[in-house]
C-alpha cells in the first residue's frame, strides 16, 4: 500500500531533488543520438512543472527534459494531470510523455517493465497523424529497434489539459484519458518489476534543420495509489481532498532500495 502525491508547488529545482526526484542530465535513449537531457529544461512556477525542449533540428543543438521519481511503483493506479501543447504549422516530431518504467538491462530483457502515454502533436514515427498512445511493454531492443508491446492509439489533437490514468493489476493494465478507457493490455505486457514514475519531452528523427525553436508542456500534479485499482474520477477526487487538507507532497509508498537511473 501507500500513496505518492506531488502538486509541484516546490519553489525551485533543488527542492524538487530534495524530495527524491531525479532530474536527468546526459545523453541516451530516447531522442536523437547526440542530443542531451539537461535539468535546466525543467522549471517550476505557479504550482506547475514545465518540461521544455529546444532544437534547431540538429542533435548537437537539441536539449531535452526528463524527470523521474524513485523506482518503487508496481501494482496500483497512477494519474497525472498534464497540459499537452500543439504548435500549429510545426512538423517537428516531438513526444510529450508520462510513464512508469524499470531499467532495460540488456536487449530483450524479459524483466523490463513499462507503461506509458506518449503524445505526438505533430505526427512522427513514419506517420503525419496527430495521436496519443497508451502502451504496455513486454521488452525491446533499442538498436536496431524491435519492440514487443500492446499499444492503444487515439487519433486527433489532445491540445490542452488532460487527465491520464493507468491501472496496473497482476494480469492486466488499463489506460484512460479523461476518464475514457483507451485500452486494456494483458499477458507478458503486464509490468512485473518496480518502476519509476517519469515525465519526459523529447524529439525523434525527422526534424528539419533551421532556426532554434522551443516547445513546452506542463504537469499540474501526479498521484499514485499503491495496490489499489481506482477510477480516474476517484483519483481526481483524492487530489481535491489532499489539496483541501493543504497537502502539497506526500510519499508513504515503501522504499524498495532500488536506484532510479532515469536513463530510458
Backbone as CSV, one residue per row, in Angstrom:
resi,resn,N_x,N_y,N_z,CA_x,CA_y,CA_z,C_x,C_y,C_z
1,UNK,0.821,-1.202,0.000,0.000,0.000,0.000,0.851,1.245,0.000
2,UNK,0.204,2.352,0.268,0.886,3.632,0.314,0.393,4.570,-0.769
3,UNK,0.782,5.814,-0.626,0.317,6.872,-1.532,1.487,7.784,-1.884
4,UNK,1.572,8.161,-3.153,2.582,9.115,-3.605,1.849,10.249,-4.306
5,UNK,2.089,11.480,-3.859,1.417,12.651,-4.434,2.391,13.802,-4.516
6,UNK,2.360,14.499,-5.638,3.141,15.731,-5.769,2.322,16.754,-6.541
7,UNK,2.157,17.930,-5.937,1.403,19.030,-6.517,2.315,20.024,-7.229
8,UNK,3.611,19.770,-7.209,4.625,20.576,-7.887,4.558,22.061,-7.494
9,UNK,4.466,22.265,-6.182,4.486,23.631,-5.640,5.855,23.991,-5.063
10,UNK,6.868,23.165,-5.320,8.210,23.456,-4.815,8.693,24.799,-5.370
11,UNK,9.525,25.505,-4.590,9.980,26.817,-5.048,11.030,26.760,-6.148
12,UNK,11.786,25.640,-6.239,12.875,25.579,-7.207,13.282,24.124,-7.432
13,UNK,14.223,23.919,-8.348,14.658,22.566,-8.683,15.408,21.875,-7.545
14,UNK,16.240,22.582,-6.754,16.857,21.908,-5.615,15.831,21.321,-4.645
15,UNK,14.716,22.009,-4.457,13.665,21.471,-3.584,13.046,20.221,-4.188
16,UNK,12.938,20.193,-5.505,12.419,19.007,-6.192,13.358,17.820,-5.966
17,UNK,14.652,18.059,-6.108,15.634,16.999,-5.865,15.592,16.527,-4.412
18,UNK,15.451,17.455,-3.488,15.453,17.113,-2.069,14.303,16.186,-1.714
19,UNK,13.243,16.212,-2.493,12.095,15.349,-2.235,12.147,14.051,-3.035
20,UNK,13.327,13.740,-3.600,13.542,12.427,-4.201,13.443,12.347,-5.707
21,UNK,13.106,13.443,-6.379,13.028,13.418,-7.838,14.431,13.441,-8.445
22,UNK,14.598,12.748,-9.570,15.851,12.736,-10.322,15.654,13.566,-11.580
23,UNK,16.521,14.568,-11.783,16.485,15.421,-12.970,17.529,14.901,-13.939
24,UNK,17.094,14.367,-15.051,18.020,13.696,-15.961,19.024,14.679,-16.554
25,UNK,20.270,14.219,-16.623,21.363,15.033,-17.138,22.290,14.114,-17.926
26,UNK,22.297,14.251,-19.254,23.166,13.411,-20.060,22.501,12.974,-21.346
27,UNK,23.131,12.021,-22.023,22.651,11.551,-23.313,21.978,10.191,-23.153
28,UNK,21.471,9.659,-24.262,20.882,8.330,-24.235,19.471,8.302,-24.753
29,UNK,18.912,7.095,-24.787,17.558,6.867,-25.273,16.540,7.527,-24.343
30,UNK,15.422,8.079,-24.839,15.081,8.241,-26.253,15.626,9.558,-26.789
31,UNK,15.338,9.851,-28.035,15.771,11.109,-28.602,16.832,10.920,-29.661
32,UNK,17.133,11.988,-30.369,18.135,11.946,-31.416,19.497,11.601,-30.834
33,UNK,20.209,10.643,-31.422,21.582,10.393,-30.975,22.403,11.673,-31.075
34,UNK,23.090,12.002,-29.984,23.871,13.227,-29.950,23.177,14.372,-29.248
35,UNK,21.881,14.259,-29.045,21.166,15.259,-28.243,21.379,14.942,-26.767
36,UNK,20.931,15.834,-25.890,21.160,15.584,-24.463,19.963,16.030,-23.642
37,UNK,19.865,15.437,-22.465,18.890,15.837,-21.460,19.583,16.783,-20.477
38,UNK,18.898,17.836,-20.056,19.500,18.808,-19.158,18.488,19.265,-18.113
39,UNK,18.906,19.356,-16.838,17.993,19.802,-15.784,17.397,21.187,-16.040
40,UNK,18.142,22.065,-16.724,17.634,23.418,-16.938,16.434,23.451,-17.882
41,UNK,16.100,22.308,-18.497,14.900,22.243,-19.329,13.645,22.018,-18.486
42,UNK,13.824,21.899,-17.174,12.713,21.782,-16.231,12.580,23.079,-15.454
43,UNK,11.342,23.469,-15.142,11.120,24.670,-14.340,9.838,24.526,-13.543
44,UNK,9.757,25.293,-12.449,8.600,25.284,-11.553,8.101,26.711,-11.380
45,UNK,6.780,26.885,-11.514,6.184,28.205,-11.294,4.670,28.051,-11.229
46,UNK,4.080,28.727,-10.265,2.623,28.724,-10.161,2.009,27.376,-9.925
47,UNK,2.728,26.479,-9.251,2.200,25.146,-8.989,2.221,24.225,-10.191
48,UNK,3.034,24.541,-11.195,3.151,23.708,-12.387,4.608,23.355,-12.634
49,UNK,4.829,22.140,-13.104,6.122,21.712,-13.604,6.097,21.844,-15.116
50,UNK,7.083,22.535,-15.687,7.181,22.693,-17.138,8.379,21.923,-17.662
51,UNK,8.159,21.135,-18.719,9.223,20.395,-19.396,9.387,21.004,-20.786
52,UNK,10.575,21.520,-21.059,10.824,22.202,-22.324,11.830,21.436,-23.177
53,UNK,11.708,21.623,-24.466,12.586,21.017,-25.453,13.038,22.125,-26.401
54,UNK,14.323,22.220,-26.662,14.825,23.193,-27.618,15.605,22.473,-28.709
55,UNK,15.465,22.959,-29.962,16.131,22.307,-31.083,16.249,23.257,-32.260
56,UNK,17.277,23.033,-33.075,17.337,23.661,-34.394,17.282,22.587,-35.476
57,UNK,16.898,21.378,-35.057,16.814,20.252,-35.969,18.053,19.397,-36.021
58,UNK,19.136,19.820,-35.341,20.373,19.042,-35.311,20.568,18.461,-33.913
59,UNK,21.115,17.251,-33.805,21.323,16.656,-32.479,22.201,17.503,-31.567
60,UNK,23.225,18.129,-32.112,24.156,18.897,-31.289,23.501,20.099,-30.628
61,UNK,22.410,20.575,-31.199,21.709,21.732,-30.647,20.282,21.374,-30.250
62,UNK,20.126,20.153,-29.740,18.823,19.687,-29.241,18.967,19.320,-27.774
63,UNK,18.156,19.923,-26.926,18.209,19.675,-25.486,16.825,19.264,-25.003
64,UNK,16.764,18.184,-24.235,15.523,17.515,-23.849,15.319,17.579,-22.342
65,UNK,14.145,17.155,-21.887,13.813,17.205,-20.461,13.270,15.870,-19.989
66,UNK,13.669,15.453,-18.778,13.099,14.262,-18.149,13.225,14.366,-16.640
67,UNK,12.182,13.904,-15.963,12.109,13.893,-14.505,11.616,12.533,-14.056
68,UNK,12.271,11.935,-13.037,11.912,10.600,-12.573,11.776,10.562,-11.053
69,UNK,10.783,9.861,-10.564,10.598,9.614,-9.136,11.394,8.373,-8.732
70,UNK,11.423,8.031,-7.453,12.073,6.782,-7.041,11.458,5.567,-7.735
71,UNK,12.225,4.492,-7.833,11.742,3.271,-8.503,11.174,2.327,-7.445
72,UNK,9.849,2.382,-7.289,9.210,1.559,-6.256,7.727,1.330,-6.526
73,UNK,7.275,1.609,-7.737,5.852,1.538,-8.050,5.565,0.349,-8.961
74,UNK,4.529,-0.418,-8.624,4.147,-1.551,-9.464,2.632,-1.610,-9.544
75,UNK,2.010,-2.494,-8.776,0.549,-2.590,-8.860,-0.107,-1.380,-8.195
76,UNK,-1.181,-0.926,-8.804,-1.883,0.235,-8.287,-2.364,1.119,-9.416
77,UNK,-2.750,2.341,-9.071,-3.286,3.302,-10.040,-2.446,4.572,-9.991
78,UNK,-2.080,5.069,-11.169,-1.286,6.290,-11.277,-1.993,7.253,-12.219
79,UNK,-2.145,8.490,-11.777,-2.815,9.520,-12.573,-1.979,10.788,-12.564
80,UNK,-1.925,11.457,-13.704,-1.308,12.781,-13.800,-2.230,13.694,-14.589
81,UNK,-2.256,14.953,-14.179,-2.955,15.977,-14.957,-1.900,16.784,-15.687
82,UNK,-1.957,16.750,-17.016,-0.933,17.391,-17.837,-1.600,18.290,-18.875
83,UNK,-0.849,19.291,-19.326,-1.319,20.149,-20.411,-0.428,19.918,-21.626
84,UNK,-0.924,19.096,-22.543,-0.239,18.900,-23.806,-0.399,20.155,-24.661
85,UNK,0.582,20.374,-25.529,0.541,21.568,-26.378,0.856,21.208,-27.831
86,UNK,-0.048,21.618,-28.722,0.198,21.566,-30.154,0.872,22.874,-30.580
87,UNK,1.595,22.818,-31.671,2.153,24.025,-32.277,1.742,24.021,-33.745
88,UNK,0.642,24.697,-34.083,0.163,24.674,-35.475,1.249,25.099,-36.459
89,UNK,1.389,24.333,-37.515,2.382,24.628,-38.540,3.689,23.892,-38.359
90,UNK,3.961,23.384,-37.160,5.207,22.663,-36.924,5.069,21.202,-37.328
91,UNK,6.141,20.669,-37.899,6.192,19.232,-38.175,7.319,18.561,-37.396
92,UNK,7.896,19.263,-36.424,8.915,18.626,-35.589,8.287,17.446,-34.850
93,UNK,8.853,16.246,-34.948,8.269,15.053,-34.322,8.580,14.976,-32.829
94,UNK,7.992,15.887,-32.056,8.213,15.893,-30.614,7.266,14.910,-29.942
95,UNK,7.676,14.433,-28.773,6.875,13.482,-28.000,6.784,14.001,-26.569
96,UNK,5.560,14.133,-26.069,5.284,14.586,-24.705,4.765,13.373,-23.937
97,UNK,5.489,12.951,-22.878,5.255,11.636,-22.281,5.065,11.676,-20.770
98,UNK,4.218,10.748,-20.310,4.037,10.423,-18.891,4.075,8.910,-18.809
99,UNK,4.945,8.349,-17.945,5.105,6.904,-17.958,5.675,6.397,-16.642
100,UNK,5.678,5.072,-16.500,6.382,4.380,-15.435,7.269,3.343,-16.101
101,UNK,8.534,3.210,-15.643,9.445,2.273,-16.299,10.491,1.757,-15.334
102,UNK,10.947,0.528,-15.624,12.112,-0.058,-14.948,13.275,-0.030,-15.922
103,UNK,14.498,-0.266,-15.467,15.641,-0.250,-16.389,15.568,-1.377,-17.411
104,UNK,16.096,-1.111,-18.598,16.323,-2.143,-19.607,17.776,-2.585,-19.448
105,UNK,17.970,-3.753,-18.859,19.325,-4.193,-18.523,20.105,-4.669,-19.742
106,UNK,19.403,-5.167,-20.761,20.046,-5.626,-21.992,18.956,-5.791,-23.047
107,UNK,19.350,-5.994,-24.288,18.376,-6.224,-25.354,17.445,-7.371,-24.990
108,UNK,16.170,-7.162,-25.220,15.142,-8.179,-24.975,15.097,-8.633,-23.516
109,UNK,15.416,-7.739,-22.614,15.355,-8.041,-21.186,13.944,-8.532,-20.837
110,UNK,13.794,-9.790,-20.371,12.450,-10.324,-20.099,11.796,-9.692,-18.883
111,UNK,12.595,-9.018,-18.041,12.044,-8.388,-16.846,11.774,-6.898,-17.028
112,UNK,11.995,-6.376,-18.232,11.699,-4.976,-18.489,10.213,-4.717,-18.275
113,UNK,9.901,-3.589,-17.641,8.508,-3.222,-17.377,8.311,-1.744,-17.693
114,UNK,7.254,-1.432,-18.415,6.926,-0.033,-18.712,5.468,0.080,-19.120
115,UNK,4.831,1.137,-18.644,3.518,1.558,-19.137,3.626,3.055,-19.415
116,UNK,3.100,3.492,-20.542,3.302,4.894,-20.864,2.166,5.508,-21.664
117,UNK,2.137,6.840,-21.616,1.342,7.678,-22.505,2.333,8.511,-23.309
118,UNK,2.176,8.531,-24.621,3.035,9.337,-25.474,2.165,10.100,-26.473
119,UNK,2.302,11.421,-26.466,1.519,12.277,-27.349,2.412,12.837,-28.440
120,UNK,1.997,12.665,-29.687,2.724,13.166,-30.847,1.878,14.258,-31.503
121,UNK,2.050,15.524,-31.087,1.182,16.584,-31.601,1.394,16.903,-33.069
122,UNK,2.587,16.601,-33.604,2.890,16.948,-34.997,3.105,15.709,-35.853
123,UNK,2.677,14.566,-35.372,2.957,13.325,-36.077,4.391,12.882,-35.838
124,UNK,4.810,11.897,-36.605,6.143,11.326,-36.447,6.092,9.822,-36.486
125,UNK,7.248,9.194,-36.375,7.364,7.739,-36.434,6.778,7.187,-37.730
126,UNK,6.983,7.939,-38.833,6.544,7.476,-40.136,5.131,7.841,-40.512
127,UNK,4.417,8.554,-39.636,3.041,8.951,-39.931,2.843,10.414,-39.572
128,UNK,2.043,11.126,-40.368,1.816,12.556,-40.146,0.714,12.828,-39.127
129,UNK,-0.017,11.798,-38.722,-1.211,11.978,-37.900,-0.874,12.368,-36.459
130,UNK,-1.596,13.349,-35.926,-1.538,13.677,-34.501,-2.251,12.571,-33.737
131,UNK,-1.625,12.078,-32.630,-2.232,10.943,-31.945,-1.645,10.776,-30.544
132,UNK,-2.401,10.052,-29.711,-1.998,9.725,-28.346,-1.903,8.217,-28.219
133,UNK,-0.784,7.751,-27.641,-0.568,6.329,-27.404,-0.734,6.010,-25.922
134,UNK,-1.306,4.837,-25.632,-1.225,4.199,-24.329,-0.598,2.834,-24.543
135,UNK,0.578,2.580,-23.964,1.345,1.386,-24.291,1.727,0.632,-23.020
136,UNK,1.653,-0.704,-23.089,2.204,-1.587,-22.058,3.256,-2.460,-22.735
137,UNK,4.448,-2.515,-22.121,5.608,-3.105,-22.779,5.955,-4.482,-22.238
138,UNK,6.348,-5.364,-23.153,6.953,-6.624,-22.773,8.468,-6.449,-22.740
139,UNK,9.069,-6.174,-23.909,10.508,-5.929,-23.958,10.851,-5.224,-25.254
140,UNK,12.162,-4.907,-25.434,12.564,-4.119,-26.596,14.063,-4.297,-26.846
141,UNK,14.459,-4.153,-28.095,15.852,-3.954,-28.479,15.924,-2.552,-29.064
142,UNK,16.833,-1.726,-28.548,16.871,-0.326,-28.958,17.538,-0.120,-30.316
143,UNK,18.604,-0.887,-30.619,19.347,-0.649,-31.847,19.895,-1.960,-32.398
144,UNK,19.392,-2.394,-33.570,18.277,-1.804,-34.304,16.956,-2.034,-33.576
145,UNK,16.035,-1.119,-33.764,14.794,-1.099,-32.997,13.924,-2.314,-33.290
146,UNK,13.504,-3.010,-32.221,12.498,-4.056,-32.317,11.777,-4.119,-30.979
147,UNK,10.459,-3.914,-31.006,9.697,-3.813,-29.758,8.601,-4.868,-29.694
148,UNK,8.270,-5.228,-28.457,7.183,-6.158,-28.187,6.300,-5.510,-27.128
149,UNK,5.096,-5.135,-27.512,4.206,-4.417,-26.598,2.773,-4.489,-27.107
150,UNK,1.863,-3.946,-26.338,0.490,-3.706,-26.777,0.255,-2.211,-26.708
151,UNK,-0.248,-1.642,-27.804,-0.472,-0.205,-27.880,-1.921,0.090,-28.233
152,UNK,-2.481,1.063,-27.543,-3.805,1.591,-27.870,-3.607,3.022,-28.348
153,UNK,-4.235,3.386,-29.457,-3.996,4.667,-30.102,-5.307,5.413,-30.275
154,UNK,-5.300,6.684,-29.895,-6.453,7.554,-30.119,-5.997,8.677,-31.044
155,UNK,-6.544,8.782,-32.255,-6.118,9.837,-33.181,-6.724,11.184,-32.813
156,UNK,-6.080,12.246,-33.304,-6.605,13.584,-33.115,-5.838,14.378,-32.080
157,UNK,-6.189,15.656,-31.985,-5.486,16.566,-31.086,-5.922,16.383,-29.639
158,UNK,-4.952,16.446,-28.735,-5.199,16.481,-27.299,-4.574,17.742,-26.706
159,UNK,-4.571,18.813,-27.481,-4.061,20.087,-27.001,-4.891,20.545,-25.806
160,UNK,-4.228,20.913,-24.715,-4.932,21.365,-23.513,-4.777,20.385,-22.363
161,UNK,-5.538,20.619,-21.303,-5.425,19.807,-20.090,-6.043,18.433,-20.281
162,UNK,-5.308,17.411,-19.843,-5.731,16.016,-19.962,-5.501,15.299,-18.639
163,UNK,-6.407,14.367,-18.328,-6.258,13.514,-17.150,-5.876,12.124,-17.643
164,UNK,-4.652,11.703,-17.328,-4.112,10.431,-17.798,-4.005,9.463,-16.632
165,UNK,-4.612,8.288,-16.776,-4.646,7.292,-15.699,-4.241,5.932,-16.239
166,UNK,-3.379,5.234,-15.503,-3.053,3.851,-15.837,-3.226,3.002,-14.584
167,UNK,-3.944,1.898,-14.746,-4.145,0.916,-13.674,-3.268,-0.300,-13.980
168,UNK,-2.471,-0.723,-13.012,-1.634,-1.918,-13.164,-2.117,-2.953,-12.162
169,UNK,-2.598,-4.085,-12.676,-3.039,-5.214,-11.863,-2.140,-6.411,-12.172
170,UNK,-2.243,-7.506,-11.421,-1.361,-8.656,-11.678,-1.499,-9.241,-13.080
171,UNK,-2.675,-9.118,-13.710,-2.888,-9.774,-15.004,-3.293,-8.822,-16.120
172,UNK,-3.367,-7.516,-15.849,-3.764,-6.590,-16.912,-3.402,-5.156,-16.548
173,UNK,-3.344,-4.334,-17.574,-3.245,-2.889,-17.400,-4.396,-2.236,-18.144
174,UNK,-4.765,-1.054,-17.684,-5.784,-0.265,-18.389,-5.299,1.177,-18.467
175,UNK,-5.421,1.778,-19.643,-5.080,3.180,-19.868,-6.361,3.981,-20.091
176,UNK,-6.455,5.136,-19.423,-7.598,6.024,-19.569,-7.120,7.430,-19.911
177,UNK,-7.861,8.136,-20.744,-7.645,9.559,-20.968,-8.961,10.280,-20.700
178,UNK,-8.926,11.193,-19.735,-10.116,11.957,-19.336,-11.287,11.048,-18.977
179,UNK,-10.967,9.945,-18.290,-11.994,9.019,-17.840,-12.452,8.009,-18.871
180,UNK,-11.983,8.146,-20.090,-12.373,7.235,-21.165,-11.327,6.138,-21.303
181,UNK,-11.772,4.876,-21.346,-10.854,3.750,-21.489,-10.248,3.737,-22.887
182,UNK,-8.922,3.836,-22.949,-8.218,3.731,-24.223,-7.994,2.282,-24.618
183,UNK,-7.584,1.461,-23.636,-7.287,0.082,-23.955,-6.937,-0.725,-22.733
184,UNK,-7.083,-2.037,-22.851,-6.704,-2.989,-21.804,-5.666,-3.933,-22.390
185,UNK,-4.568,-4.140,-21.661,-3.470,-4.961,-22.140,-3.200,-6.089,-21.161
186,UNK,-2.777,-7.244,-21.691,-2.630,-8.441,-20.850,-1.359,-9.197,-21.217
187,UNK,-1.208,-10.373,-20.616,-0.112,-11.268,-20.956,1.235,-10.753,-20.495
188,UNK,2.250,-10.973,-21.309,3.610,-10.598,-20.948,3.820,-9.091,-20.924
189,UNK,2.863,-8.336,-21.425,2.985,-6.886,-21.422,2.678,-6.261,-20.065
190,UNK,2.155,-7.038,-19.136,1.845,-6.516,-17.808,3.148,-6.360,-17.023
191,UNK,3.384,-5.203,-16.384,4.622,-4.990,-15.628,4.825,-6.030,-14.529
192,UNK,6.095,-6.415,-14.345,6.430,-7.396,-13.308,7.484,-6.875,-12.342
193,UNK,8.088,-5.710,-12.647,9.172,-5.168,-11.829,8.821,-3.756,-11.358
194,UNK,9.328,-3.349,-10.194,9.081,-1.980,-9.727,9.571,-0.954,-10.747
195,UNK,8.792,0.106,-10.891,9.067,1.130,-11.898,9.166,2.504,-11.243
196,UNK,9.757,3.438,-11.975,9.806,4.835,-11.561,8.767,5.619,-12.346
197,UNK,8.018,6.477,-11.666,7.148,7.416,-12.354,8.027,8.448,-13.052
198,UNK,7.687,8.807,-14.285,8.533,9.737,-15.032,7.715,10.566,-16.014
199,UNK,8.289,11.711,-16.364,7.784,12.581,-17.420,8.967,12.933,-18.313
200,UNK,8.743,12.979,-19.628,9.809,13.492,-20.474,9.256,14.182,-21.715
201,UNK,10.144,14.941,-22.354,9.807,15.713,-23.552,10.990,15.559,-24.486
202,UNK,10.770,14.860,-25.614,11.882,14.521,-26.491,11.466,14.631,-27.949
203,UNK,12.412,14.434,-28.833,12.169,14.561,-30.271,12.815,13.384,-30.982
204,UNK,12.112,12.836,-31.962,12.649,11.707,-32.716,13.196,12.195,-34.054
205,UNK,13.681,11.273,-34.866,14.257,11.631,-36.160,13.199,12.256,-37.060
206,UNK,13.628,13.200,-37.883,12.719,13.803,-38.844,12.560,15.296,-38.735
207,UNK,13.211,15.925,-37.750,13.128,17.381,-37.625,13.938,18.044,-38.742
208,UNK,13.441,19.179,-39.238,14.151,19.931,-40.263,15.144,20.881,-39.612
209,UNK,16.321,20.979,-40.193,17.307,21.920,-39.683,16.876,23.347,-40.005
210,UNK,17.094,24.258,-39.060,16.678,25.638,-39.256,16.949,26.468,-38.026
211,UNK,16.137,27.495,-37.814,16.324,28.375,-36.666,15.930,27.662,-35.377
212,UNK,16.497,28.053,-34.236,16.140,27.415,-32.964,14.664,27.624,-32.621
213,UNK,14.040,26.603,-32.037,12.666,26.714,-31.563,12.528,25.961,-30.248
214,UNK,11.478,26.299,-29.511,11.283,25.775,-28.166,9.845,25.274,-28.025
215,UNK,9.687,24.120,-27.398,8.380,23.532,-27.131,8.293,23.200,-25.643
216,UNK,7.098,23.330,-25.081,6.905,23.036,-23.659,5.555,22.373,-23.428
217,UNK,5.484,21.594,-22.367,4.193,21.159,-21.832,4.285,21.126,-20.312
218,UNK,3.137,21.109,-19.641,3.095,21.283,-18.193,2.459,20.087,-17.487
219,UNK,2.871,19.910,-16.230,2.285,18.914,-15.333,1.735,19.647,-14.118
220,UNK,0.472,19.399,-13.793,-0.176,20.019,-12.637,0.085,19.194,-11.371
221,UNK,-0.172,17.876,-11.459,0.035,17.003,-10.312,0.148,15.555,-10.767
222,UNK,0.659,14.706,-9.880,0.706,13.269,-10.112,0.356,12.568,-8.807
223,UNK,-0.421,11.481,-8.908,-0.864,10.704,-7.747,-0.748,9.216,-8.058
224,UNK,-0.179,8.466,-7.111,-0.143,7.012,-7.207,-0.747,6.426,-5.945
225,UNK,-1.686,5.494,-6.123,-2.274,4.748,-5.010,-1.833,3.302,-5.160
226,UNK,-0.911,2.878,-4.303,-0.307,1.552,-4.428,-1.295,0.457,-4.053
227,UNK,-1.338,-0.587,-4.886,-2.148,-1.760,-4.591,-3.644,-1.565,-4.737
228,UNK,-4.071,-0.451,-5.309,-5.499,-0.165,-5.450,-5.839,0.103,-6.912
229,UNK,-6.951,-0.465,-7.358,-7.480,-0.147,-8.682,-8.603,0.861,-8.497
230,UNK,-8.329,2.112,-8.844,-9.266,3.206,-8.644,-9.608,3.855,-9.979
231,UNK,-10.799,4.408,-10.067,-11.232,5.071,-11.293,-10.533,6.419,-11.441
232,UNK,-10.465,6.939,-12.660,-9.923,8.290,-12.830,-10.661,9.325,-11.988
233,UNK,-11.971,9.195,-11.872,-12.748,10.142,-11.063,-12.365,10.049,-9.591
234,UNK,-12.139,8.828,-9.093,-11.738,8.663,-7.702,-10.356,9.252,-7.456
235,UNK,-9.462,9.126,-8.419,-8.127,9.710,-8.280,-8.207,11.233,-8.251
236,UNK,-9.015,11.791,-9.107,-9.185,13.242,-9.139,-9.801,13.740,-7.835
237,UNK,-10.761,12.980,-7.293,-11.388,13.357,-6.026,-10.383,13.291,-4.877
238,UNK,-9.496,12.319,-4.919,-8.482,12.211,-3.870,-7.537,13.413,-3.900
239,UNK,-7.156,13.856,-5.083,-6.302,15.039,-5.193,-7.018,16.258,-4.639
240,UNK,-8.294,16.402,-4.951,-9.058,17.533,-4.417,-9.077,17.504,-2.899
241,UNK,-9.214,16.301,-2.309,-9.221,16.177,-0.850,-7.856,16.535,-0.265
242,UNK,-6.781,16.071,-0.899,-5.437,16.404,-0.413,-5.200,17.913,-0.471
243,UNK,-5.650,18.543,-1.526,-5.477,19.992,-1.639,-6.282,20.731,-0.574
244,UNK,-7.483,20.251,-0.291,-8.287,20.887,0.775,-7.592,20.778,2.121
245,UNK,-6.856,19.670,2.315,-6.119,19.460,3.565,-4.797,20.221,3.594
246,UNK,-4.446,20.882,2.495,-3.191,21.615,2.431,-1.979,20.746,2.199
247,UNK,-2.180,19.543,1.677,-1.072,18.622,1.414,-0.532,18.892,0.018
248,UNK,0.727,19.273,-0.083,1.350,19.541,-1.379,2.171,18.365,-1.877
249,UNK,2.766,17.629,-0.966,3.536,16.426,-1.304,3.298,15.374,-0.230
250,UNK,3.200,14.122,-0.662,3.091,13.005,0.283,3.701,11.769,-0.354
251,UNK,4.454,10.994,0.450,5.029,9.753,-0.043,5.061,8.739,1.092
252,UNK,4.102,7.825,1.081,4.056,6.747,2.066,4.225,5.380,1.398
253,UNK,4.660,5.371,0.128,4.936,4.113,-0.566,6.288,3.589,-0.088
254,UNK,6.350,2.368,0.431,7.618,1.857,0.975,8.740,1.859,-0.056
255,UNK,9.921,2.243,0.390,11.089,2.222,-0.461,11.514,0.773,-0.713
256,UNK,11.999,0.477,-1.915,12.429,-0.877,-2.273,13.947,-1.002,-2.369
257,UNK,14.655,0.077,-2.031,16.105,0.035,-2.088,16.669,-0.012,-3.493
258,UNK,15.900,0.496,-4.476,16.315,0.464,-5.869,16.717,1.848,-6.352
259,UNK,17.659,1.905,-7.275,18.102,3.177,-7.827,17.220,3.569,-8.998
260,UNK,16.829,4.834,-9.038,16.083,5.357,-10.179,17.089,5.916,-11.175
261,UNK,17.445,5.111,-12.177,18.500,5.512,-13.122,18.092,6.680,-13.975
262,UNK,16.814,6.777,-14.316,16.286,7.876,-15.133,17.098,8.002,-16.432
263,UNK,17.274,6.877,-17.123,18.079,6.890,-18.344,17.393,6.180,-19.502
264,UNK,16.060,6.127,-19.463,15.319,5.463,-20.517,14.015,6.216,-20.756
